[in-house]
Amino acid sequence: MKALITFNHPGGKNVVLPVARHLLRENSDLELDFVITSNLKELEKDFQARTKVF
């Protein structure tokens, strides 16, 4: 199973890593890809590029 998670949050890795750790613990076959950014325009470009890959 694949998942793409995008975060636009000032907490950055302090928010992302606990969530990612929990998801990976609960789903051993999960391939996790995530983006951390505070730049909304960059997030939108990156999200579009990554969804084409999935």
Backbone as a chain_set.jsonl record, in Angstrom:
{"seq": "MKALITFNHPGGKNVVLPVARHLLRENSDLELDFVITSNLKELEKDFQARTKVF", "coords": {"N": [[0.845, -1.169, 0.0], [0.489, 2.266, -0.771], [1.101, 5.587, 0.368], [0.621, 9.074, 0.311], [1.491, 11.857, 2.038], [0.904, 15.174, 2.854], [2.168, 17.998, 4.497], [1.552, 21.175, 5.673], [2.592, 22.914, 7.884], [3.508, 24.744, 10.772], [4.823, 23.314, 12.752], [6.38, 21.433, 11.556], [8.738, 18.826, 11.306], [8.304, 17.913, 13.9], [5.64, 17.427, 14.05], [5.137, 15.776, 11.873], [6.802, 13.422, 12.085], [5.919, 11.826, 14.412], [3.336, 11.121, 13.487], [3.92, 9.76, 11.09], [5.445, 7.648, 12.13], [3.508, 6.287, 13.648], [1.69, 5.49, 11.609], [3.325, 3.773, 10.089], [3.891, 1.81, 11.962], [1.375, 0.685, 12.351], [0.762, -0.296, 9.838], [2.431, -2.484, 8.229], [3.096, -2.978, 5.572], [3.181, -0.577, 4.316], [4.178, 1.978, 2.101], [5.556, 4.925, 2.566], [5.384, 8.304, 1.712], [6.249, 11.578, 2.241], [5.724, 15.144, 2.484], [7.074, 18.112, 3.721], [6.404, 21.392, 4.297], [6.311, 24.997, 4.359], [5.657, 26.653, 2.438], [3.163, 27.405, 0.441], [2.78, 27.534, -2.38], [4.957, 26.061, -3.373], [4.341, 23.615, -2.201], [1.986, 22.937, -3.553], [2.951, 22.569, -6.211], [4.766, 20.448, -5.8], [3.036, 18.495, -4.825], [1.387, 18.017, -7.06], [3.274, 16.944, -8.842], [4.052, 14.625, -7.448], [1.646, 13.168, -7.219], [1.247, 12.333, -9.798], [3.201, 10.418, -10.059], [2.289, 8.439, -8.305]], "CA": [[0.0, 0.0, 0.0], [1.254, 3.507, -0.826], [0.419, 6.764, 0.904], [1.288, 10.364, 0.158], [1.007, 12.766, 3.071], [1.484, 16.512, 2.74], [2.01, 18.818, 5.693], [1.903, 22.593, 5.607], [2.377, 23.136, 9.32], [4.699, 25.341, 11.379], [5.494, 22.354, 13.62], [7.301, 20.667, 10.722], [9.036, 17.419, 11.614], [7.761, 17.541, 15.207], [4.282, 16.942, 13.809], [5.158, 14.723, 10.86], [7.445, 12.166, 12.479], [5.054, 10.951, 15.216], [2.252, 10.604, 12.644], [4.518, 8.767, 10.194], [5.828, 6.491, 12.951], [2.279, 5.559, 13.978], [1.177, 4.852, 10.396], [4.201, 2.663, 9.717], [3.724, 0.762, 12.966], [0.069, 0.054, 12.156], [0.662, -0.859, 8.485], [3.8, -2.907, 7.928], [3.354, -2.987, 4.128], [2.978, 0.788, 3.831], [5.271, 2.777, 1.543], [5.139, 6.268, 2.955], [6.084, 9.433, 1.102], [5.636, 12.785, 2.781], [6.282, 16.447, 2.152], [6.932, 19.099, 4.792], [6.703, 22.713, 3.76], [5.489, 26.114, 4.808], [5.451, 27.443, 1.232], [1.986, 26.802, -0.176], [2.965, 27.377, -3.832], [5.864, 24.926, -3.57], [3.595, 22.42, -1.821], [1.068, 22.612, -4.639], [3.753, 22.028, -7.321], [5.297, 19.149, -5.393], [1.904, 17.575, -4.723], [0.994, 17.647, -8.425], [4.308, 16.06, -9.39], [4.046, 13.339, -6.748], [0.434, 12.401, -7.493], [1.428, 11.698, -11.106], [4.025, 9.236, -9.816], [1.449, 7.425, -7.692]], "C": [[0.895, 1.239, 0.0], [0.419, 4.641, -0.252], [1.275, 7.99, 0.649], [0.668, 11.307, 1.173], [1.68, 14.111, 2.863], [1.174, 17.297, 4.001], [2.42, 20.246, 5.381], [1.636, 23.108, 7.016], [3.636, 23.724, 9.932], [5.467, 24.39, 12.297], [6.48, 21.472, 12.879], [7.476, 19.235, 11.171], [8.51, 16.993, 12.971], [6.329, 17.033, 15.104], [4.317, 15.716, 12.905], [5.683, 13.397, 11.385], [6.591, 11.288, 13.39], [3.905, 10.346, 14.406], [2.783, 9.507, 11.726], [4.879, 7.497, 10.954], [4.601, 5.634, 13.278], [1.746, 4.812, 12.749], [2.015, 3.649, 9.994], [4.092, 1.5, 10.695], [2.436, -0.029, 12.723], [-0.051, -0.679, 10.814], [2.049, -1.249, 8.001], [4.119, -2.9, 6.436], [3.236, -1.597, 3.503], [4.266, 1.394, 3.289], [4.862, 4.226, 1.725], [6.019, 7.322, 2.302], [5.453, 10.688, 1.677], [6.438, 14.032, 2.485], [6.05, 17.358, 3.339], [7.307, 20.453, 4.212], [5.846, 23.773, 4.429], [5.206, 27.043, 3.629], [4.329, 26.795, 0.43], [2.145, 26.598, -1.682], [3.881, 26.2, -4.136], [5.155, 23.617, -3.237], [2.674, 21.988, -2.953], [1.809, 21.999, -5.83], [4.244, 20.621, -6.992], [4.189, 18.105, -5.337], [1.475, 17.105, -6.11], [2.005, 16.682, -9.039], [4.24, 14.677, -8.752], [2.792, 12.53, -7.034], [0.508, 11.743, -8.864], [2.238, 10.416, -10.96], [3.174, 8.112, -9.237], [0.415, 6.946, -8.682]], "O": [[1.925, 1.271, 0.675], [-0.806, 4.654, -0.37], [2.5, 7.945, 0.759], [-0.543, 11.528, 1.166], [2.9, 14.178, 2.712], [0.052, 17.264, 4.508], [3.518, 20.488, 4.878], [0.576, 23.669, 7.294], [4.734, 23.25, 9.641], [6.638, 24.632, 12.591], [7.327, 20.83, 13.5], [6.503, 18.515, 11.393], [8.285, 15.801, 13.181], [5.863, 16.295, 15.972], [3.61, 14.737, 13.145], [5.071, 12.355, 11.153], [6.537, 10.08, 13.161], [3.541, 9.188, 14.614], [2.168, 8.448, 11.598], [4.641, 6.392, 10.467], [4.652, 4.407, 13.193], [1.392, 3.637, 12.842], [1.472, 2.616, 9.601], [4.189, 0.338, 10.299], [2.408, -1.251, 12.869], [-0.874, -1.583, 10.673], [2.762, -0.427, 7.425], [5.289, -2.825, 6.061], [3.196, -1.471, 2.279], [5.313, 1.333, 3.934], [3.914, 4.691, 1.092], [7.246, 7.235, 2.339], [4.234, 10.847, 1.606], [7.649, 13.99, 2.267], [4.958, 17.381, 3.906], [8.411, 20.63, 3.696], [4.792, 23.479, 4.992], [4.588, 28.095, 3.797], [4.528, 25.75, -0.189], [1.689, 25.584, -2.211], [3.613, 25.425, -5.054], [5.353, 22.616, -3.925], [2.593, 20.802, -3.273], [1.344, 21.013, -6.401], [4.144, 19.713, -7.818], [4.384, 16.964, -5.754], [1.227, 15.916, -6.309], [1.621, 15.709, -9.687], [4.357, 13.668, -9.447], [2.866, 11.302, -7.088], [-0.107, 10.697, -9.076], [1.986, 9.437, -11.663], [3.322, 6.956, -9.635], [-0.399, 6.082, -8.355]]}, "num_chains": 1, "name": "protein.A"}
